[in-house]
Amino acid sequence: MNTTEILFFFLSAVAIFCACMVLISKNPVHSVLWLVGTFFAISGHYILLNAQFLAIVNIIVYAGAIMVLFLFVIMLMNLNQQNEPQKGFWMKLAGVISGGCFMMVLISLVRQAADLNNKTAMTTDGDIGLIKNLGKVLFSDYVVPFEITSVLFLSAMVGAIVMGKKD
């Protein structure tokens, strides 16, 4: 086993462990912190795939901004056991059925991946996921859609400020 395989298996074990702890944790703040660990493990996988830009964006956007937002929402909701409504039989049954459907989809995906196991992707360049190449393509071929998207984001921010402003 080489170093890349060892790192892959280590990061996979960390991601699976943290994801299971998100589900198992009783405290919602602890669940959010375990989710941050999962995001860091996924960012490690991105680095192993030579996609440094995705790794950095995953850390900044998801582990940084969105998890802070989740923590603020959880703290503002003031969750405790007395306020939580009890779920009925039909809700539990719907959860079991949807979980079973999701498990069937995962099993079929694993079987398809096993059929495609002997085919490997061959790349000629080692700089496919680098930021330099992404920047060249983004600001040469896709400059107009990029600028339109930035104007849309700016208008969404202005709209959110106007809607949130008190009269």
C-alpha positions as CSV (number, residue, x, y, z in Angstrom):
1,M,0.0,0.0,0.0
2,N,1.3,3.4,-0.9
3,T,0.8,6.6,1.0
4,T,-2.2,7.8,-1.1
5,E,-4.1,4.6,-0.3
6,I,-3.4,4.8,3.4
7,L,-4.6,8.5,3.4
8,F,-7.7,7.5,1.4
9,F,-8.7,4.8,3.9
10,F,-7.9,6.9,6.9
11,L,-9.9,9.9,5.6
12,S,-12.8,7.5,4.6
13,A,-12.8,6.0,8.1
14,V,-12.8,9.5,9.7
15,A,-15.6,10.7,7.4
16,I,-17.8,7.6,8.1
17,F,-17.1,7.9,11.9
18,C,-18.0,11.6,12.0
19,A,-21.1,11.0,9.9
20,C,-22.3,8.3,12.2
21,M,-21.6,10.5,15.2
22,V,-23.7,13.3,13.6
23,L,-26.6,10.8,13.6
24,I,-25.9,9.4,17.1
25,S,-25.3,12.6,19.0
26,K,-28.1,13.7,21.2
27,N,-26.9,17.3,21.5
28,P,-27.5,19.2,18.2
29,V,-24.4,21.4,18.8
30,H,-22.3,18.2,19.0
31,S,-23.9,17.0,15.8
32,V,-22.9,20.2,14.0
33,L,-19.3,19.9,15.2
34,W,-19.2,16.3,14.0
35,L,-20.5,17.5,10.6
36,V,-17.5,19.9,10.5
37,G,-15.2,16.9,10.9
38,T,-17.0,15.2,8.1
39,F,-16.5,18.2,5.8
40,F,-12.8,18.3,6.7
41,A,-12.4,14.6,5.8
42,I,-14.2,15.2,2.5
43,S,-11.8,18.1,1.8
44,G,-9.0,15.7,2.3
45,H,-10.5,13.5,-0.3
46,Y,-10.6,16.5,-2.7
47,I,-6.9,17.1,-2.1
48,L,-6.2,13.5,-2.9
49,L,-8.0,13.9,-6.2
50,N,-5.9,17.0,-7.0
51,A,-8.9,19.3,-6.7
52,Q,-7.4,21.9,-4.3
53,F,-9.9,24.6,-5.3
54,L,-12.8,22.3,-4.2
55,A,-11.1,21.4,-1.0
56,I,-10.5,25.1,0.0
57,V,-14.1,26.1,-1.0
58,N,-15.5,23.2,0.9
59,I,-13.6,24.2,4.0
60,I,-14.4,28.0,3.7
61,V,-18.0,27.7,2.6
62,Y,-19.3,24.6,4.3
63,A,-17.1,24.1,7.3
64,G,-16.9,27.8,7.9
65,A,-19.9,29.8,6.9
66,I,-22.7,27.3,6.8
67,M,-21.8,25.5,10.0
68,V,-21.6,28.8,11.9
69,L,-25.1,29.6,10.5
70,F,-26.3,26.2,11.7
71,L,-24.8,26.8,15.2
72,F,-26.6,30.2,15.4
73,V,-29.9,28.7,14.3
74,I,-29.6,25.8,16.9
75,M,-28.7,28.2,19.7
76,L,-31.6,30.6,18.8
77,M,-34.1,27.8,18.6
78,N,-33.3,26.7,22.2
79,L,-33.9,23.1,21.6
80,N,-34.7,20.8,24.5
81,Q,-36.6,17.6,25.2
82,Q,-39.7,19.2,26.6
83,N,-40.4,21.2,23.4
84,E,-39.9,18.4,21.0
85,P,-43.1,16.9,19.6
86,Q,-43.6,13.1,19.7
87,K,-43.7,11.5,16.3
88,G,-46.7,9.2,15.5
89,F,-46.7,5.8,14.0
90,W,-47.2,7.0,10.4
91,M,-44.2,9.3,10.6
92,K,-42.0,6.5,11.8
93,L,-43.3,4.2,9.1
94,A,-42.7,6.8,6.4
95,G,-39.1,7.2,7.7
96,V,-38.5,3.5,7.6
97,I,-39.9,3.2,4.0
98,S,-37.9,6.2,2.8
99,G,-34.7,4.8,4.4
100,G,-35.3,1.5,2.8
101,C,-35.7,3.1,-0.6
102,F,-32.5,5.0,0.0
103,M,-30.7,1.8,0.9
104,M,-31.9,0.1,-2.3
105,V,-30.5,3.0,-4.3
106,L,-27.2,2.7,-2.5
107,I,-27.0,-1.0,-3.1
108,S,-27.7,-0.6,-6.8
109,L,-25.0,2.0,-7.1
110,V,-22.5,-0.2,-5.3
111,R,-23.3,-3.1,-7.7
112,Q,-22.9,-0.8,-10.7
113,A,-19.6,0.4,-9.4
114,A,-18.5,-3.2,-9.0
115,D,-19.3,-3.8,-12.6
116,L,-17.2,-0.8,-13.7
117,N,-14.4,-1.7,-11.3
118,N,-12.0,-2.9,-14.0
119,K,-12.2,0.4,-16.0
120,T,-9.9,3.1,-14.9
121,A,-9.7,6.8,-16.0
122,M,-6.5,7.8,-17.6
123,T,-5.4,11.3,-17.4
124,T,-2.5,12.8,-19.3
125,D,-2.0,16.0,-17.2
126,G,-1.4,16.2,-13.5
127,D,-2.9,19.7,-13.2
128,I,-6.5,19.0,-13.9
129,G,-8.0,20.3,-10.7
130,L,-5.7,23.3,-10.1
131,I,-7.0,26.8,-9.6
132,K,-4.8,28.2,-12.4
133,N,-6.7,26.2,-15.0
134,L,-10.1,27.0,-13.5
135,G,-9.3,30.7,-13.5
136,K,-8.2,30.6,-17.1
137,V,-11.4,28.9,-18.3
138,L,-13.6,31.0,-16.0
139,F,-12.3,34.3,-17.1
140,S,-11.9,33.5,-20.8
141,D,-14.6,31.2,-21.9
142,Y,-17.3,31.8,-19.2
143,V,-16.7,35.5,-18.3
144,V,-20.2,36.6,-19.3
145,P,-22.1,33.9,-17.3
146,F,-19.7,34.6,-14.4
147,E,-20.5,38.3,-14.4
148,I,-24.3,37.7,-14.8
149,T,-24.1,35.4,-11.8
150,S,-22.3,38.0,-9.7
151,V,-25.0,40.6,-10.6
152,L,-27.7,38.0,-9.5
153,F,-25.9,37.4,-6.2
154,L,-25.6,41.2,-5.6
155,S,-29.4,41.7,-6.3
156,A,-30.2,38.8,-4.0
157,M,-28.1,40.3,-1.2
158,V,-29.8,43.7,-1.7
159,G,-33.2,42.0,-1.7
160,A,-32.4,40.1,1.5
161,I,-31.3,43.4,3.2
162,V,-34.5,45.2,2.1
163,M,-36.7,42.4,3.3
164,G,-34.9,42.1,6.6
165,K,-34.9,45.8,7.3
166,K,-37.5,46.9,9.9
167,D,-39.9,49.7,8.9
